[in-house]
Every structure is written in structure tokens, then in C-alpha cells.
């Protein structure tokens, strides 16, 4: 009886140590601020900048970024297929005004929000709401958006007062990369993008 009790105690101690280590690793991942996983089937809230800078470097220096990746995709990169991608960029002070200078702009309605598991519906995923300034005077510059973002579809909103940019797009790519296109007859051809350097 004593030997059985001792053995059981050893197993319990090992189990507790394993669970404690697992909890520490999970906490470390959350504190690192790289990925916040929602419930199954919901997108992931991301805070790492490297994938964002690769696709949206024409906006200039990115101070902070929050973005969502749809589920069932490689979590390390932004999807480049027909999946919606939602990004909130915070740029360095004055950068939005520098980008908009001399460009035709128009007032735009504030972005709406929808449940995270309704990604691709009307509005941004609700997880991004805390990072979008309330009461902002949003501006749209479609001509500039075509220069800054290479995507199948893109809506870009600018807030000059807070240097915030909201991007709702599908299939973003590096705007400086040569793109292979297919015409209506199935012929492929290459498109070389015009050079652009963000103002500083």
C-alpha cells in the first residue's frame, strides 16, 4: 500500500510540473504579442509587423500594426490568394498628411464592424475596433490607394489626425514585385509596377 501511494504521488508531481511548464509557455506566447487565437473558425489577431511591411511598405514607416488573417491558412504570412485581409496601420507622425499631399481626396464614412467569425462580410472584424480611432474624420484617396496597395480589391481609409490607416483588401502582394497577369484569352504577360518612394 505504501509503495502504491508513493508511486501515485510521483506521477502527480510529474503531471503538475508538465502542466506548469505548458502554462508558462502559453503565457510567454501571449506576452510576446505575436498571435492571439480566437475560437475555432475565427481569424487570428496579429501584431507582428514583418508580413505587413512586406505588403504595405509604400505607406512608409509602420510604428504599429494590427491585422487579421483568415483561418485555415499559414499563420506566418499574409495570404496572397482570394482571402480578405484587414489591417490597421499606425504610421509615424505626419506621414498620412505627407502621403495625401497633392492627391485628390474625399470624405469617407467611418468603418463599421462585424463579428470576427463573419470575416468577409460587411465591416471590419470586431477584434480591430479597439485600434481604430473613434470620431475620426476619415478620408479616401482611391488613386493613391492603387499606388500603395497591390491587391485584387482594396479599400483604404486615412485618418490624418491620428496617422492611422485602415486597409480592407483581398489578395495583397508586394506592390514593387513584377506581377504575372492573364488576359481574357488566357495569355500570360508581365506587369512591371511604377516606382514609388514614400515621402519622408
C-alpha positions as CSV (number, residue, x, y, z in Angstrom):
1,X,0.0,0.0,0.0
2,X,2.7,2.5,0.9
3,X,4.6,1.8,-2.4
4,X,1.5,2.3,-4.5
5,X,0.8,5.6,-2.7
6,X,4.4,6.8,-3.3
7,X,4.2,5.9,-7.0
8,X,1.0,7.7,-7.4
9,X,2.5,10.8,-5.8
10,X,5.4,10.8,-8.2
11,X,3.0,10.6,-11.2
12,X,1.0,13.5,-9.8
13,X,4.1,15.6,-9.2
14,X,5.4,14.9,-12.8
15,X,1.9,15.8,-14.2
16,X,1.8,19.1,-12.3
17,X,5.3,20.1,-13.4
18,X,4.3,19.3,-17.1
19,X,1.1,21.4,-16.9
20,X,3.0,24.2,-15.2
21,X,5.6,24.3,-18.0
22,X,2.9,24.3,-20.6
23,X,1.1,27.2,-18.9
24,X,4.4,29.1,-18.8
25,X,4.9,28.6,-22.5
26,X,1.4,29.7,-23.3
27,X,1.8,32.8,-21.2
28,X,5.1,33.6,-22.8
29,X,3.5,33.4,-26.2
30,X,0.7,35.8,-25.2
31,X,3.1,38.3,-23.7
32,X,5.2,38.2,-26.8
33,X,2.2,39.8,-28.6
34,X,2.6,37.9,-31.8
35,X,-0.6,36.0,-32.2
36,X,-3.9,36.0,-30.4
37,X,-6.1,33.0,-31.4
38,X,-9.8,33.3,-31.2
39,X,-12.3,30.4,-31.1
40,X,-12.0,27.7,-33.8
41,X,-13.0,29.0,-37.2
42,X,-12.3,32.7,-36.3
43,X,-9.5,34.8,-37.7
44,X,-6.3,35.4,-35.8
45,X,-5.4,38.9,-34.4
46,X,-1.8,39.6,-35.4
47,X,0.6,42.2,-34.1
48,X,3.9,41.4,-35.8
49,X,5.0,43.9,-38.4
50,X,7.2,42.0,-40.8
51,X,4.5,40.4,-43.0
52,X,2.6,43.8,-43.1
53,X,5.7,45.8,-44.0
54,X,6.4,43.4,-46.9
55,X,3.0,44.1,-48.4
56,X,2.4,47.7,-47.4
57,X,5.9,49.3,-47.3
58,X,4.8,52.1,-49.6
59,X,2.9,53.7,-46.8
60,X,6.3,54.5,-45.1
61,X,7.5,53.6,-41.6
62,X,5.0,51.4,-39.7
63,X,5.0,52.2,-36.0
64,X,2.4,49.6,-35.1
65,X,0.2,47.2,-36.9
66,X,-2.8,45.1,-36.1
67,X,-4.2,42.7,-38.7
68,X,-6.3,39.6,-39.1
69,X,-5.6,36.5,-41.1
70,X,-8.4,34.2,-42.1
71,X,-8.4,30.7,-40.5
72,X,-7.0,27.6,-42.2
73,X,-4.1,29.5,-43.7
74,X,-0.4,29.6,-42.9
75,X,-0.2,31.8,-39.8
76,X,3.3,33.2,-40.6
77,X,2.4,35.2,-43.7
78,X,-0.4,37.3,-45.1
79,X,-2.5,35.3,-47.6
80,X,-1.9,36.2,-51.2
81,X,-4.9,34.4,-52.6
82,X,-8.6,35.3,-52.7
83,X,-8.9,35.8,-48.9
84,X,-9.9,39.1,-47.3
85,X,-7.2,40.8,-45.2
86,X,-7.9,43.5,-42.7
87,X,-5.1,45.8,-41.5
88,X,-4.8,48.8,-39.2
89,X,-1.6,50.7,-39.6
90,X,-0.2,53.4,-37.3
91,X,2.4,55.4,-39.1
92,X,4.9,57.9,-37.8
93,X,3.6,61.4,-37.0
94,X,2.7,63.4,-40.1
95,X,3.1,60.5,-42.5
96,X,-0.6,60.4,-43.6
97,X,-0.6,64.1,-44.5
98,X,2.6,63.6,-46.4
99,X,1.1,60.7,-48.4
100,X,-2.1,62.7,-49.1
101,X,-0.3,65.9,-50.1
102,X,-1.4,67.0,-53.6
103,X,-3.6,64.0,-54.1
104,X,-7.4,64.1,-54.7
105,X,-9.2,63.0,-51.5
106,X,-12.8,62.7,-50.5
107,X,-14.6,62.2,-47.2
108,X,-15.4,58.7,-46.3
109,X,-17.7,57.1,-43.7
110,X,-16.2,55.5,-40.6
111,X,-15.6,51.8,-40.9
112,X,-18.2,49.5,-39.4
113,X,-17.6,46.3,-37.6
114,X,-18.9,42.8,-37.7
115,X,-18.4,39.6,-35.7
116,X,-14.9,38.1,-36.2
117,X,-16.4,34.8,-37.5
118,X,-18.2,36.7,-40.2
119,X,-15.0,37.7,-41.9
120,X,-15.6,38.9,-45.5
121,X,-19.0,40.3,-44.6
122,X,-19.8,44.0,-44.2
123,X,-17.4,45.8,-41.9
124,X,-14.1,45.2,-40.2
125,X,-13.7,42.3,-37.7
126,X,-14.7,43.4,-34.2
127,X,-11.2,42.5,-32.9
128,X,-9.8,45.5,-34.7
129,X,-12.2,48.0,-33.1
130,X,-10.0,49.0,-30.1
131,X,-7.3,50.0,-32.5
132,X,-9.4,52.2,-34.8
133,X,-9.8,55.8,-33.5
134,X,-13.3,56.8,-32.8
135,X,-14.7,60.1,-34.1
136,X,-12.0,60.3,-36.8
137,X,-12.5,62.3,-40.0
138,X,-11.8,59.6,-42.5
139,X,-10.5,60.3,-45.9
140,X,-10.3,58.2,-49.0
141,X,-7.9,58.6,-51.9
142,X,-8.7,55.9,-54.5
143,X,-5.9,57.0,-56.9
144,X,-3.3,56.9,-54.1
145,X,-4.7,53.5,-52.8
146,X,-4.0,52.0,-56.2
147,X,-0.4,53.1,-55.9
148,X,0.1,52.0,-52.4
149,X,-1.6,48.6,-52.4
150,X,-1.3,45.8,-54.9
151,X,-4.4,43.6,-54.4
152,X,-7.4,42.2,-56.3
153,X,-9.5,44.7,-54.4
154,X,-8.6,47.3,-51.8
155,X,-10.4,49.9,-49.8
156,X,-8.1,52.3,-47.9
157,X,-9.1,54.9,-45.3
158,X,-6.8,57.6,-43.9
159,X,-7.0,59.4,-40.6
160,X,-4.5,62.3,-40.8
161,X,-5.1,63.4,-37.1
162,X,-4.0,60.1,-35.7
163,X,-1.8,58.8,-38.6
164,X,-3.9,55.7,-38.8
165,X,-4.7,53.8,-42.0
166,X,-7.4,51.1,-42.3
167,X,-7.0,48.6,-45.2
168,X,-9.7,46.2,-46.3
169,X,-8.3,44.2,-49.2
170,X,-8.2,40.8,-51.0
171,X,-5.0,39.1,-52.1
172,X,-2.4,41.7,-51.2
173,X,1.0,41.4,-52.8
174,X,4.3,43.3,-52.7
175,X,3.5,46.4,-54.9
176,X,7.1,46.5,-56.1
177,X,7.1,43.0,-57.4
178,X,6.7,42.2,-61.1
179,X,3.2,40.7,-61.5
180,X,2.2,37.9,-63.9
181,X,-1.2,38.6,-65.4
182,X,-3.6,36.6,-67.6
183,X,-5.6,38.3,-70.3
184,X,-9.1,37.3,-71.4
185,X,-7.7,34.9,-74.0
186,X,-5.6,33.0,-71.5
187,X,-2.3,34.6,-72.5
188,X,0.1,35.5,-69.7
189,X,2.1,38.7,-69.5
190,X,4.2,40.6,-67.0
191,X,3.4,43.9,-65.5
192,X,6.3,46.0,-64.0
193,X,5.0,48.4,-61.3
194,X,5.9,52.1,-61.5
195,X,8.5,53.0,-58.8
196,X,7.2,54.8,-55.7
197,X,9.1,56.0,-52.7
198,X,7.0,57.1,-49.6
199,X,7.5,60.7,-48.7
200,X,9.6,61.5,-45.7
